């Protein structure tokens, strides 16, 4: 009898050992496995939903992300409610942000995403786990859960929790929180597949813009013979007028007549010259190719060839949006309709502990742009920040181009302000 009991106990102990070996692992074992998974990974494809809690109301986006070794990426962000889709691509030609419905292409000279984490990229998530030696580890049913430091451009994002499937380490869920443990970003993956068979066309710029060649934009390049340069940095923050040098040279009379309806909107030639020497690093072409001699081309917001500059009265053609976030010690200074680069627009200025301005325009021309600047992940879209002493954060959303400019506002605060531009202006 005793022998039988002993035999049963031995069997139970063996079974327990086998189950333990096949079941839950400790943090160290999982971390080693994750390192191998990332190094051996050839491709993946995932879909899910991202929710941003950075504005007054949560905003949801459908996320579709693809990766192919060694450096091909495709991220599609869709806001179904507003029927807006933007695509971020990295291929052999560079890094692109596409808005197919509006025929918009922005091209960046960047090593993204190697230098900037993205909450929906597997490499970013695993890297944050591997690099945080103080990581916290837990088991939640069929998932391993890591609580680690967040490493994103937005300095207000302090920590993130990552749920990984026990069986293959595929991501299930991500929560990114601020210093007060308030969840700011959520990503829930509906499915995620490793070693997906992805055709190269998935990462092709023209294919992602649409199969109809007549709707595909021409990737223009800067014209070194032009004498045009952007006046964004100084005139947005320090001057009332938002006209460009191109408008002053070719349509001075029209520009003065339009600006006469705006209080304190006239500039002297010396101010315009100082504006042309601003340190904005963004490089762009919009309809016509322009560039400052001896300098990198900047974001050319001038009037398109063959088009007349829009009048301020046209600013009502689009819905003006305003930020819901204000840094401490900041209040709105004034608002006004403007003409910026031949397009009707609106400018809101803010004053207090920080001085900054927000310009919104709806360019009517088809733009194919190249930018030099640091990519900024706003969650709902990709923006670009450029300049040194005077910085400009530029992004496009729902057909509206936004330019947030300041010489005093920190980059983390600029990101917060930009992320909060989601509500229609109340007048």
N, C-alpha and C positions, 0 to 999 in steps of 0.2 A: 504493500500500500504506500509505504514511504517512498519506495523507488518510483512509483507512478506519479506521486505528487511532485517529486523532484524533477522528473522528466517533463511534466506539464509546465513547471516554473521555468525550466530551461528554454522550452519552446516559446513561452511568452516573452522572455527576455530577448530571444533571437528575433522574434517578430517585431518587438519594439525597436530594436536596433536597426532592423531593415527599414521600418517605416520612417524612423528618424533620418536615416541616410537618404531616403527617396523624397522626403518631405521638406520641411522648413530648413533653410540655411541661416547661418549667422551673417552679420553685416560684412565681416571680412571676406567670407566666401563669395557673397553676392558682388562685392566691389571688384574682386578679381575677375569674376565672370563678366561683369560689365565692361571692364577694360578690354577683354578679349573680343567681346561682341562688337565694340566700336572699331577696333583695329581690323577685324576681319569682315566688316560689313561692306557689301557691294552696292546695295540699293535698298530703298524702302518707299512705301507709299502709305499715307495715312489720311483719314478724314475725321472731322469732328466739329465741335462748336466752341467758339471762344466768346466769353462774356466779359466786357469791360465795365468796371464799376468806378471809372475815373471821372465821370460826369454827373450831372444831376440825376439822370436815370440810367439804369443798366442798358447797354447796347450789345446786341448779339451779332456775331459774324460766323458764317460757315467757313471752315478752314480745310483746304485741300493741299497737302504738302507732299512733294516728291523729291527724292535724292538719288543721284547716280554717281558712283565713284568715277573720277576723283574729286570733281568740284562742280558738278551740275546740280542746280537747285531750282525748284519751281514751287512757289507758294501762291495760292489763290485765296483771296479774302472776299467774301460775298456778304453784303447786307441785303437779305431778301426783302425786308420791309421797304427799302428805298431803291431796290433793284440796282445796286452798285456792286461792281466787281473790279477788283484790282489784282494784278498779278506781279509778283516779284520773281525775276529770273536771274540766274547766273549761268552763263555758258562761255564758250571760248571767246566771244566778242566783248564780254564785260558783264556788268550788273545793270539790269533794267527794271524800271517800274512802269507797268503798262496799264492803261485804262481803255480796253478795247472799244467800249460803247462810245467813247468820246474821241477815239482815234489818237490818244495821247501816249507818247513814249518819252520817258526820261532815262537817260543813260548816265551811269556813274562810273568814275574811275576809282575803284575801291576793291579791297580784298575781303569785303563782306562775304560770308558771315564770320570769317576767321577771327576778326577783331571785335565782334559785337554779338552778344548772345540773343537768341530769339526763343521765346517761350514754346513755340510749336516745332522747333527743330530738335531731333533726337540727340544730336551731338552736343547741343548746348545743355540739355538736361543731364546727360550722363557726365559731362565735363564738370558741372557744378557738384555732382556727387563725389567724383574722384578727387577734386581739389580741396574739398572741405574736410579737414581732418577732425573737426568737431561735429561731424554729421550725426544726426539722430536717426535711429533705425527702429522700425516696428513692423509687425505682421498684421495685415487686415484681410482676413478670409483668404482669398486667392491672390492677394497682392502683397508685394513688399513695399513699404512706405519709407521714404527718406525725407527728412526735414533738414534742409541745408540753407546756406547763405545764398541770396539772390545776387547775380552779377549782371546787371543790366544798366543801360545808360541812364535810366530814370533812377536817380539816387534815392527816391522815396520808397522804392521797392527793396525791402530788407531781407525777407526770407521766402522760401518756396517749399511746398510739400509736393512730392512726386510719387505717384502710385504706379508701380510696374508689375506686370503680369508675372506670376511665379514661373510659369512654364517656359516663356521665351524672352522675358524682360521687355516686352513691348509696353509702351506707355499707355496708361489707362486714363489718368487724370493729373492735372497740375493746378495748384493754387498758389498764387503769388501775393504776398501780404506786405503791408507797410510796417513801419516801426511800432504802430499801435495794434498790430495783429489783425487789422482790417483787410479782408481779401479784396484786392484791387483787380486782379485778372484771374479768370478761370478758363481752363481748357479741358474739355471732355472729349476723348477720342472714341468715336463709334467703331472704328476698325483701324488696324495698323498691321501692315504686312511687310516682313523683311524679304530681301532678295526678289523684289518685284521685277517683272520683265517690262522695262520701260523703253519705248522707242525713242530715238534721239530727237524726233520731232516734238516730243513733249517739252523740250527745253529750247526750241527754236523760236526766236522773237517773232518772225513774220507769221508763223503758224498760230501762235497765241493771239495775234492781233486779228485773225480771221482769214479764211481761205479766199475771200474775194480780193484780188490784187488791187482793184480800184479803190478799196478802202484802206489799203496799207500805207502808212506814212513813209516818207522818204527820210532816212537818217541823215540829216544835213550835218555839215561840218563847218566850223568857224571860218570866216573870211578874214585873213590877216590884213587885207588892204583897207578894211573899213575903219573909220575913226569913231565908231560908236562904243560906248561903255555904259554899264549900268550905274544909275545914280541912287540905288536903293538905300544904301547904308545910312548916309547922312540925311537925305531929305525926308525920309520917313520919320526919323526920330526928332529932327531939329527944325524942319521947315514945313510950312503948310501945303506947299505945292507938291503934286506928285507927277508933274510933267517930266518928260525925258529930254535929254539934249537933242535927240533926233527931232522931236516935236518943235523945240525952240529954233532949230536951224531951218526946217522946211516949212513950218506952219506957224511962225512966230505970231502973226496977227490973230489967227484963229485961237492959238493957245492963250494969248493974253485976254482975248474976249471971253473965253470959257472960264479962265481963272478969275476974271473980275467979279464973278458971282460968289467967290469964296473969300471969306474974311482972312486977311493976312496971307494970301496965297502966292503973292509975287516973289520971285527970287532975283537977286542980282546975278550978273555974269560971274562974279567971283565965287558966289555960293555954288553956282552950277559947276564951276571948275573944281572946287573942293569936293563936290559930290562925285565927280567923275574919277577922283583919285581915291575913292573909298576902297577898303581892303577886302571887298567881297570876293570870295574865291569861287563862287558858283559859275559854271560855264554852261551856256545854253544858246540854242538858236530857236527862233519862233517865227516861222514864215519866211523872213528874210534873214540873211547871214550878216552879222555885224560883230566887230571886235575892236577893242582899243589897241592901237599900235604898240607893239612891244609888250603887251600884257595878255594874260589868259582871257579868253572870251567870257563874259559874264552873262547873267540871265537877261536876255534881250527882250525887254518888255515894250519896245517901240512899236509904232504902227506898222502893220503889214503892208508890203508894196501893193499899191493899187487901192488901198482902203483909206478912208478918211478917218481922222480921230473921232472917237465917240464923244458925245456931249454928256455932261454930268447928269442931265435929265434921264439918260438911259440907264442910270444906276438902279432904277427900280425894276429892271428886267429880271433880276435874280433876287432871291431871298437872302437878306443880310443875316449872318449869324454872329453871335457874340459869346465870349467866354463866360462860363459860369464860375470859374475859379479866379480869385484875386489874391495875389500875395499880400501878406500883412503890410499895412501901411500904404496901400495903393488904392486909388479911386479913379473913376473915369474923368477925363479932362474935357473932351469934346468929341463930336462926330461931324463928319461932313462928306458929301458926295464929291468925287474927284474924277479926273481923267488920268489913267495910268497906262502908259505905253499904247495909247490909242484906244483903250478899252474903258468903258464906264466902270467905276468902282466906288468903294466906300472906305473911308479911313476912320478908325476909332483910336484916340490917343488916351494914354493913362499916365497919371502922375502920382508923386508921393515918394516913398522910399526908393522906388524904382521908376524909371522913365522908359516907356516903350510904346510902340504903335502897332496896330494891326491893319493891314490893307487887304481888301478882298476885291477880286476882279473876276470876270467871266470872259476869258479870252475867246474871241470868235474865230480866230484862225486855227488851223490844224498845226499843232506844234510837235516837232521832233527835236528833243533837247538833249544836250550833253552837259553834265554838271561835274564840277570839281568841288568837293565838299564832303563833310562827314555825314554818312547816312544816319538818320535818326528813326528809330522804330517807335511810331506813335500808337501802335497796337492796331488801329483801324486802317492805317496806311503807312507808307514810308516817306519820310521827309528828308530834307538836306539842310544842314547848318553850315554857314560859311562866314568868313570875316574873322578879324582878330579883335581889335578894340571895339569895333561896332559889329555885332553879329546879327545875321538874318536867318531865321528858320522858315523855310519854304516848303509847302506841301499842297497837294491838289486833292480835292474830295468833292464828289458829286458835281463835277464840272466847274467848281469854283477854285481859283488859285488864291492861297493865303500866304501872306508875307508878314511875319512877326519880327520886328527889328528893335534892338535895344543895345545901348552901350553899357548898361548897368545891370540888367536882369541876368542872373546866373542861368546856365544852360539847363539845369534841372528844373528851374522855375519856368523857363520857356517851354519845356516839354509839357509841364502840367497845364499851362495856359492853353497850349495847342490842343491837348487832349480833351480839354473842356469846351472847345468850340463846337457845340452840338445843338444848341437851342437857337430858335429864331429870335431875332432882335425884337424887343418890345419898344414901341415908340409912343 
